């Protein structure tokens, strides 16, 4: 594997560049840390919808503080983070909601080839470089890679199909989604 250096990046900064059978390594630098009450993966809700009432904070590193300008005008945020405690990747897994083997890319399981997580959380308030959140389904100490505002104007999609997840009834999803979390 080859690490991308500044000459390789050009306008494709951060993109994966392939050269025959050789792949480049993409390196991201965290912009902050996510703090939550969740310390045990097996007791952490699996999606923000099952984490309502789970408070948390994001502390942004000082050099990125200016980038938080205007963020407090949004009710919800996408947090993009590194699954720092994920086990080794698997292409076929049993998702939390079913006991059937599924392809990793049809799930949101953390055992991905690139251990990148995505959650939509509610922004309660901002205090300097600290974001106070609700609906946090993320382990304490997780490195934050990026923040993007959720906006219904761009992000709302009226879903017509949900793949295999349409086979899971809401009660089962709620029970399995909360896992062993109780408050």
Secondary structure by P-SEA (a helix, b strand, c coil): cccccccccccccccccccccbbbbbbbbbcbbbbccccccccccccccccccccbbbbccccccccccccccccbbbbbbbccccccccccccccccccccccccccccccccbbbbbbbbbccccccccccccccccccccccbbbbbbccccccccccccccccccaaaaaaaaaccccc
